[in-house]
Amino acid sequence: MNYISTRGAAPVLDFGQTMLTGLARDGGLYVPAEVPQMTHAQIAGLAGQRYEDAALRIMRPFIDDSFDDAELLRLIETAYAGFGHAARAPLKQLAPGHFLQELFHGPTLAFKDFAMQLIGQLFQAALARSGERVTIVGATSGDTGSAAIEAFRGLANVDVFILFPQGRVSDVQRRQMTTPADANVHAIAVEGDFDTCQRLLKDMFNDFAFRDRVSLAGVNSINWARVLAQVVYYFTAAVSLGAPHRPVSFTVPTGNFGDIFAGSIARAMGLPIERLVIATNQNDILHRCLTTGEYRTEAVLPSISPSMDIQVSSNFERALFHAYDGDAGAVAQLMDELRSTGRFTVSQGALQGLRALYASGRVGEDETRATIARTLAATGELLCPHSAVGVAVAEAHLAANPGTVPMVTLATAHPAKFPDAVEAASGIRPALPPRMAGLFDRKERMTNMADDRAALQALILERTGH
Ligand SMILES: *Cc1c(COP(=O)(O)O)cnc(C)c1O
């Protein structure tokens, strides 16, 4: 399988190289040169399968010879063995025609574990084979960082540095990043917001001398292997609800567009997805873009769903690449414009393409809180604020499109990851699962940093001994 950059000026890579590289050298994102197809019969054959077996069948054609079947299945099984639910991604019904897929049963209680636990295993296997050592640097609005640290802590061939916005992550998120005692884990609190962290990260990747010196590898949601791991649960949910014989729609709480983009890959492979509904909080750049055609960044407003407090939505570039029919020159131009002016306008043709696949909605803070309370009363399900944004947008979509296909809303985090917001909305303080007891007793360890790339690079060189 060949992977190409959305900006068309980086080397073509295979799966293993794409995974270890992260961001393409032209600043673009890697996408498969063509999307493998699954037939009706192959999709139907996923019914009743274990999550791990379904994952092997769905991901296999994207992974070429980097891993053989037996090894890949073993890595998948190891990745999901620590999940707290045998179904891995169970479905619950909220109302007639509306389902919730719980993606928060992994070790750090957010959907990020699905991808991160798997790429931890894939990295370890690939690096053990080549004897290489890499430096992983990630930027996080909270959940990616904890998931990455949990997946890579203690691994022999990896140092992991995680940048998070100081004071803008929940106590549980911060403690998940700062309490692991492993020497290869480095949690860095940056003065600024998530976009500051993401920009620092991208600038380090674009400093090729530094990048090569420390063998920089990226595990942000721009890493193709992460997107791929997330394709799997779209299939398992849809097949449970009658696919390929019956179409389904999904509503996805969205920030960096990685999760929902995985849904578009599932659809491109042949899964009958009618609509992918983008759910945003008050940081609604994607909803505004779908509505007006103009992608325009504004200041990030802190919200009770902090993992979606994002203005520059990195993976949207992949959706644009598809909407522009693979015209990498056009995508590169839009991204240049974004960097110099903070905005761009999507062409009419591309906007039509986006609207054929994606719908969108935005939810303010009060409505998010009201949705947590309302859903608890109606169903007994206690939602995290991100999942509540999804449920509110899905309900609006269902009300505006009655009698359509079943809707699956992705529940992206466990409520106990955001206990203050959930308690304020519902009166109930969600407890951490027993396997996470002790998180608040452990010692924290982190480094504070200004928004200063030179200082950050110096720290990385020193800690990795380069
Ligand atoms: C990361 C995250 C999101 C947003 O996912 P993207 O792939 O960035 O769109 C939503 N909810 C939670 C809880 C998250 O951790």
The ligand as a Tripos MOL2 file, in Angstrom:
@<TRIPOS>MOLECULE
LIG
   15    15     1     0     0
SMALL
NO_CHARGES

@<TRIPOS>ATOM
      1 C1         -9.8080   13.9540   21.0850 C.3       1 LIG1
      2 C2        -11.2060   14.0090   21.5710 C.ar      1 LIG1
      3 C3        -12.2470   14.4750   20.7610 C.ar      1 LIG1
      4 C4        -12.0110   15.0110   19.3700 C.3       1 LIG1
      5 O1        -11.5320   14.0170   18.4990 O.3       1 LIG1
      6 P1        -10.8400   14.4270   17.1170 P.3       1 LIG1
      7 O2        -10.3620   13.1660   16.5020 O.co2     1 LIG1
      8 O3         -9.7180   15.3700   17.4910 O.co2     1 LIG1
      9 O4        -11.8710   15.1270   16.3070 O.co2     1 LIG1
     10 C5        -13.5350   14.4240   21.2660 C.ar      1 LIG1
     11 N1        -13.7890   13.9760   22.5080 N.ar      1 LIG1
     12 C6        -12.8200   13.5340   23.3220 C.ar      1 LIG1
     13 C7        -13.1600   13.0750   24.6910 C.3       1 LIG1
     14 C8        -11.4950   13.5290   22.8850 C.ar      1 LIG1
     15 O5        -10.5230   13.0900   23.6890 O.3       1 LIG1
@<TRIPOS>BOND
     1     1     2 1
     2     2     3 ar
     3     2    14 ar
     4     3     4 1
     5     3    10 ar
     6     4     5 1
     7     5     6 1
     8     6     7 2
     9     6     8 1
    10     6     9 1
    11    10    11 ar
    12    11    12 ar
    13    12    13 1
    14    12    14 ar
    15    14    15 1
@<TRIPOS>SUBSTRUCTURE
     1 LIG1         1 GROUP 0 **** ****
